[in-house]
Amino acid sequence: MEFTSVDHVELYVGDSMLSAYFFCHALGFRMVAHAAPESGLEGRRSIVLKQGNSRVVVTSALGSVGPVADFVRQHGDGVKDVAFATPDAAGAFEAAVRRGARPVMEPATFEGAGGRVVKATIAGPGDLVHSFIQRDTAASGFLPDVYLPLETAPAVGEELFTGLDHVALCLDRGTLLDTVAFYGNVLGFEQTHEENVRTEYSGMNSRVMQTAGGRICFPMQEPYTGTRRGQLEDFLAAHGGTGVQHLAFLAPDISRAVDVLRRGGMKILDAPPGYYESLEARLGDLGGFRRETLQERNILMDRDAWGHLLQVFTRTQHARRTLFFEVIQRQEARGFGGANIQALYEAKERETLRATR
């Protein structure tokens, strides 16, 4: 099977209009299509948002029963589907099922004025699914004759992101290796990184699985048993099990992105105490950035053999304190910054401790 990129990420949410407003006004997305019962989407309402090469779909139920309502009751607002673009959706589906994937939706063709799209879906870890999307023409609508384009929808704010860098999964304890095996044996991903983090109170074990030359990337982490329940266990308890912990978006200018996000009301996680004092000693050259510029925006920096990596993480905006976002700028870097992974874990741990006081 061949995958080329993440086609879209779909969230099941309590109110699709409110979620779309948040993505547009806080994160700079714009609405490009919508679907509802009147267009053939029974029992739910969906809005497609776009920024750069990334698509996000927010879907809410129109009643109290059904798969969308059930998901939101169990997990709150969260990611349901990470869909992969492929030149052969039916072939990818058949191969995945043959290798042990559980089928969710057999290949179906959507054809109309918006072009031709083939879609099939398999189950992933927890309640996550993966759809395989085949778009036969570059101009294909999202799902022709189901999703109607919003051709005149203007961009609400500045475009900050060029695409989706990775999707981070938080896994139930003891399931990391089985999940790695699923993505490797069933979907043909490769493990590219391993990182294990320990703090004073807790920790995590993690792996990174990638395919499509790194264009599809899943960092995966499970909690390590410590002296206190850690932030991964808090996520799992609030979310109701395995799920997507954060979405990471690529920014060509992370400093500008942070400034715009803050003006829109997004709060950024604080870096660990003392993080910037040793930055030059640890990295040497800062890739053209000044330490003061990074520190005042809580931008983390690391480097690998190819270049520099810059990251910031938002505070969660969800009532359950689950899904959050990452902004990442890669100056040729291919990795995930081992020191930054430790810093993120410590920052999330402090945020969790503050929230419980």
C-alpha positions, 0 to 999 in steps of 0.5 A, a space after each residue: 500500500 502507498 500513502 502520500 500524506 495526511 489527507 485530513 484530520 476529523 474531530 468529533 465535537 459538541 458544536 461544529 460551529 463553535 469549533 470552526 469559529 475557534 479554529 478560524 479565529 484562534 488558529 488562522 484556519 478558514 472554512 472551505 466546505 460544509 455538509 448536513 442532512 440537506 446535502 446527504 450527511 445524515 444525523 450530523 453537521 460537518 465543516 471543513 477548514 483549511 490552512 496551507 496544506 492541512 485540512 481539519 474537519 469538525 463534526 457534531 451530532 444533531 441528536 443525542 444518539 449515534 456514533 458522533 454523540 457517543 464519541 463526544 459523551 465518552 471522550 469530549 471533543 477529540 480526534 476521531 479520524 486521521 485520514 491518509 491520502 493514497 492513489 488506491 484506497 480500495 487496494 490499501 483497504 484490502 491490504 490492511 484488512 488482510 494484514 489484520 486491520 478491522 474494517 469500519 467502512 468498505 470502499 465507497 465512491 463519491 462522484 459528482 460536480 466536485 470530481 471523484 473520491 474513493 474512501 475506505 476506513 479501518 479501525 486504529 488504536 482506541 476509538 481512532 480510525 484511519 480513512 484511506 482517501 483517493 482523490 482522482 483529480 486535483 480539483 476534487 471536492 472534499 466528498 463530492 455531492 455531500 460536502 458543499 464548497 464555501 467558495 466565498 469564505 474569507 480567511 479570518 486571520 493571517 495564515 500561520 501554518 503550511 501543513 500538519 507535521 505530526 499527530 501525537 497519540 497517548 496510549 493506555 499503559 502497556 499498549 505501546 509495543 502492540 501499537 507500534 507493531 500495528 502501524 508497522 505490520 499492518 500499515 507499513 510504517 517505520 520506527 524512526 525514534 525512541 525516547 523515554 522520559 523520567 521526571 521526579 514524579 512520573 514519566 513516559 515511554 515513546 516511539 515515533 512511527 513514520 511513512 511517506 518520507 516522514 509526511 505522515 508521522 505519529 509520535 506515540 507515548 504510554 505512561 511510566 508508573 511513577 510516584 504520582 499520576 502523571 500528565 499522560 494518565 491524566 489525559 487518559 482518565 479525562 479522555 476515556 482511554 487512548 486518543 490523540 493528545 496533540 496536533 502539530 502544525 508547521 510554521 515558516 515563522 514560529 515567532 510571528 505565529 506565537 505573536 498572532 496566536 497570543 493576540 487571538 487569546 491562545 496561551 502558550 506553555 511556559 518553558 521549564 525553569 532555567 531552560 534558556 540559561 544553558 541554551 547556547 552552551 547546549 546548542 552553540 549556534 541558535 540558527 539566527 535566533 536570539 535567546 531573548 526572542 525565544 525566551 519571551 515567547 517560550 519557544 523551545 529549541 533543539 538540533 539534530 544532525 540536519 538542523 535546528 528544531 523550534 517548538 511551542 505548545 499551547 495550553 489546552 482549551 478543552 473543558 476536559 483539559 485533553 487535546 492541545 496544539 503544537 507549533 513547530 518550525 524546522 530549519 532542516 531538522 528531521 527529529 523531535 528534539 530529545 531535550 524538548 520532549 523532556 521539557 514538554 513533559 515537565 511543562 505539561 506536568 506543571 500545568 496539570 499540578 496547577 489545574 488540580 490545586 
